Amino acid sequence: MEHVTRIVIIGGGPGGYEAALVAAQLGAEVTVVDRDGLGGSAVLTDCVPSKTLIATAEVMTTFDSSYEELGIIVADDTPPLERAARVVGVDLGKVNRRVKRLAIAQSHDITQAVTRAGVTVLRGKGRLGADGQGVDGSREVLVDREDGSTETLRADAVLIATGVRPRELPDALPDGERILTWTQVYDLEELPRELVVVGSGVTGAEFAGAYQALGSKVTLVSSRDRVLPGEDPDAAEVLEEVFRRRGMNVMSRSRAETVKRVSTRTGATAGATAGSPAGGGAGEEGGDDHVEVTLADGRVITGTHCLMAVGSIPNTADMGLEQAGVTLNDWGQIKVDRVSRTTAPGVYAAGDCTGVFMLASVAAMQGRIAMYHALGDAVQPLNLKTVASNVFTDPEIATVGYTAADVACGKMDAVEIKLPLRGNPRAKMQGIRDGFVKLFCRPGTGIVVGGVVVSPRASELIHSISLAVDNNLTVEQVASAFTVYPSLSGSTAEAARQLHIRKREDADS
Ligand SMILES: Cc1cc2nc3c(=O)[nH]c(=O)nc-3n(C[C@H](O)[C@H](O)[C@H](O)COP(=O)(O)OP(=O)(O)OC[C@H]3O[C@@H](n4cnc5c(N)ncnc54)[C@H](O)[C@@H]3O)c2cc1C
């Protein structure tokens, strides 16, 4: 009888469900164990909800920042000087209901697709069994079900794709009402009047920009010199300048130490304790509450709400991993190689719990690679140099390939060009003032090795540069492809043309 490989996947986010689809297509018997719902945090609390919220914010910013220049008249009798700067408003309760509806619908669609492919989905908490590898080389996976029972599965290969959760600081514990993590903001019915965002990485910057656009007064507390310390410095500078111009209070080199909820009626500290009594939104019973954020240098910032975006913790504890021979690093992330193998035979890991590159696309790719490898299919090891990523602020910041930091530290020898969008005809027509296209190419061959786009919808514009990086195209090849006139992508071709000219001048000199 033909042996059918049994695969058990713990975690149903992009790392898990994409792997499940591939494994089922390759003929394996596949079970996905997930405790919260398929789609994982990516669909239920992180990526999909935040981008849905940002979709509303984007419409607000586009309208707000360009309607006057584009000649649009707003029917508003209020004399201009008395009229608030903002002419459109938002019903946050409605926005958040849409966010949650879309997330649940997407999780449902994924469950249907996975089930249709023949995958068994088990709701519960999975962990590796104590007996390690059985005599037949199989592994034991225990599933703690919601009814209190425990189910035992045997697998020829196990994939761990359990993701991460928001990091909490002991002196700034979220209460889900005034002090929030990014998973809790979708329960708000009213827009925070004054939002303090702690953390200026991608998540902090995206939420700070979004709430600013929706109408909150935002303070962004950053412990670093500038926002987005991990991104292209020119791109981060543009964004910080835009944030400040729009009225955001960006506090650099400011480390938040404690966050407290305070009731001004009683003067009492409501406490930064998880599960503290309900206070409601601004303007409701308890609506005089505010939050106090104390910085390391003693300064205190107040707001009506605080969003903590200070990183994440991998969901790898109490899963029997180390007992099974799976090595974790000091942060609890699972050590994997480029085909997603852990240090334990037959155990693979994918996605955020490995800390390799915290993106849904990378999680999915790691999961698929694990299954190709486990099931003996042709496999290409993970190549992080072709990953395209995007910061969904306004303007967006999209990046692919080698970066300015790689060039600066000598990891890649490349020449660079930066073309501001200001000179692009389509940008002028659309009233776009901020942003640029940056390309990096090898000095001798002109092969494109990286790029950055800062613009509205940069996430769409980066694809041509991704294609170039992935296929080792030269600047000549990128420059010779037609672009539409007028279009923002014309700037990518123009940047490639200018790099080509510079290359020729360098060769002549
Ligand atoms: C606010 C925010 C916005 C983001 N936006 C983007 C974006 O726009 N684009 C992008 O590419 N990435 C984005 N990311 C990152 C992206 O969400 C992650 O990279 C992605 O979710 C990783 O997928 P994963 O499969 O590793 O884990 P997850 O999506 O976290 O899924 C893991 C699943 O495992 C379950 N689980 C955990 N432990 C167990 C257990 N013991 N047993 C059973 N189930 C378990 C969890 O409940 C969860 O359902 C964003 C992240 C955040 C925080």
The ligand as an SDF file (V2000), in Angstrom:
LIG
                    3D

 53 58  0  0  0  0  0  0  0  0999 V2000
   -0.3310   45.6920   12.8130 C   0  0  0  0  0  0  0  0  0  0  0  0
    0.3490   44.7830   11.8340 C   0  0  0  0  0  0  0  0  0  0  0  0
    0.1910   44.9860   10.4800 C   0  0  0  0  0  0  0  0  0  0  0  0
    0.8140   44.1370    9.5730 C   0  0  0  0  0  0  0  0  0  0  0  0
    0.6670   44.3840    8.2390 N   0  0  0  0  0  0  0  0  0  0  0  0
    1.2920   43.5950    7.3350 C   0  0  0  0  0  0  0  0  0  0  0  0
    1.1820   43.8450    5.9530 C   0  0  0  0  0  0  0  0  0  0  0  0
    0.5340   44.7980    5.5340 O   0  0  0  0  0  0  0  0  0  0  0  0
    1.7930   43.0110    5.0880 N   0  0  0  0  0  0  0  0  0  0  0  0
    2.5260   41.9330    5.5270 C   0  0  0  0  0  0  0  0  0  0  0  0
    3.0680   41.1940    4.6930 O   0  0  0  0  0  0  0  0  0  0  0  0
    2.6600   41.6780    6.8330 N   0  0  0  0  0  0  0  0  0  0  0  0
    2.0600   42.4820    7.7480 C   0  0  0  0  0  0  0  0  0  0  0  0
    2.1990   42.2310    9.0860 N   0  0  0  0  0  0  0  0  0  0  0  0
    2.9430   41.0430    9.5070 C   0  0  0  0  0  0  0  0  0  0  0  0
    2.0760   39.7940    9.3200 C   0  0  0  0  0  0  0  0  0  0  0  0
    0.8600   39.9630    9.9970 O   0  0  0  0  0  0  0  0  0  0  0  0
    2.8180   38.5910    9.8260 C   0  0  0  0  0  0  0  0  0  0  0  0
    4.0710   38.5240    9.1950 O   0  0  0  0  0  0  0  0  0  0  0  0
    2.0370   37.3180    9.5580 C   0  0  0  0  0  0  0  0  0  0  0  0
    0.8570   37.3120   10.2950 O   0  0  0  0  0  0  0  0  0  0  0  0
    2.8700   36.0960    9.9390 C   0  0  0  0  0  0  0  0  0  0  0  0
    2.1300   34.9520    9.6780 O   0  0  0  0  0  0  0  0  0  0  0  0
    2.3170   33.6430   10.5510 P   0  0  0  0  0  0  0  0  0  0  0  0
    1.6600   32.5530    9.7830 O   0  0  0  0  0  0  0  0  0  0  0  0
    3.7220   33.4850   10.9440 O   0  0  0  0  0  0  0  0  0  0  0  0
    1.5360   33.9130   11.9200 O   0  0  0  0  0  0  0  0  0  0  0  0
    0.1200   34.4820   12.3030 P   0  0  0  0  0  0  0  0  0  0  0  0
   -0.5590   35.1930   11.2100 O   0  0  0  0  0  0  0  0  0  0  0  0
    0.3730   35.2120   13.5620 O   0  0  0  0  0  0  0  0  0  0  0  0
   -0.7290   33.1760   12.6280 O   0  0  0  0  0  0  0  0  0  0  0  0
   -0.3760   32.3270   13.6650 C   0  0  0  0  0  0  0  0  0  0  0  0
   -1.5940   31.5400   14.1110 C   0  0  0  0  0  0  0  0  0  0  0  0
   -1.1910   30.5200   15.0140 O   0  0  0  0  0  0  0  0  0  0  0  0
   -2.1090   30.4380   16.0800 C   0  0  0  0  0  0  0  0  0  0  0  0
   -1.4450   29.7980   17.2180 N   0  0  0  0  0  0  0  0  0  0  0  0
   -0.4820   30.3070   18.0260 C   0  0  0  0  0  0  0  0  0  0  0  0
   -0.0970   29.3760   18.9100 N   0  0  0  0  0  0  0  0  0  0  0  0
   -0.8280   28.2770   18.6650 C   0  0  0  0  0  0  0  0  0  0  0  0
   -0.8840   26.9820   19.2250 C   0  0  0  0  0  0  0  0  0  0  0  0
   -0.0770   26.5980   20.2370 N   0  0  0  0  0  0  0  0  0  0  0  0
   -1.7680   26.0950   18.7290 N   0  0  0  0  0  0  0  0  0  0  0  0
   -2.5730   26.4340   17.7010 C   0  0  0  0  0  0  0  0  0  0  0  0
   -2.5610   27.6380   17.1220 N   0  0  0  0  0  0  0  0  0  0  0  0
   -1.6900   28.5450   17.5870 C   0  0  0  0  0  0  0  0  0  0  0  0
   -2.4850   31.8790   16.3090 C   0  0  0  0  0  0  0  0  0  0  0  0
   -3.6870   31.9620   17.0240 O   0  0  0  0  0  0  0  0  0  0  0  0
   -2.6120   32.3730   14.8680 C   0  0  0  0  0  0  0  0  0  0  0  0
   -3.9080   32.0960   14.3850 O   0  0  0  0  0  0  0  0  0  0  0  0
    1.6040   43.0640   10.0270 C   0  0  0  0  0  0  0  0  0  0  0  0
    1.7810   42.8600   11.3920 C   0  0  0  0  0  0  0  0  0  0  0  0
    1.1700   43.7240   12.2930 C   0  0  0  0  0  0  0  0  0  0  0  0
    1.3820   43.5060   13.7670 C   0  0  0  0  0  0  0  0  0  0  0  0
  1  2  1  0
  2  3  1  0
  2 52  2  0
  3  4  2  0
  4  5  1  0
  4 50  1  0
  5  6  2  0
  6  7  1  0
  6 13  1  0
  7  8  2  0
  7  9  1  0
  9 10  1  0
 10 11  2  0
 10 12  1  0
 12 13  2  0
 13 14  1  0
 14 15  1  0
 14 50  1  0
 15 16  1  0
 16 17  1  0
 16 18  1  0
 18 19  1  0
 18 20  1  0
 20 21  1  0
 20 22  1  0
 22 23  1  0
 23 24  1  0
 24 25  2  0
 24 26  1  0
 24 27  1  0
 27 28  1  0
 28 29  2  0
 28 30  1  0
 28 31  1  0
 31 32  1  0
 32 33  1  0
 33 34  1  0
 33 48  1  0
 34 35  1  0
 35 36  1  0
 35 46  1  0
 36 37  1  0
 36 45  1  0
 37 38  2  0
 38 39  1  0
 39 40  1  0
 39 45  2  0
 40 41  1  0
 40 42  2  0
 42 43  1  0
 43 44  2  0
 44 45  1  0
 46 47  1  0
 46 48  1  0
 48 49  1  0
 50 51  2  0
 51 52  1  0
 52 53  1  0
M  END
$$$$
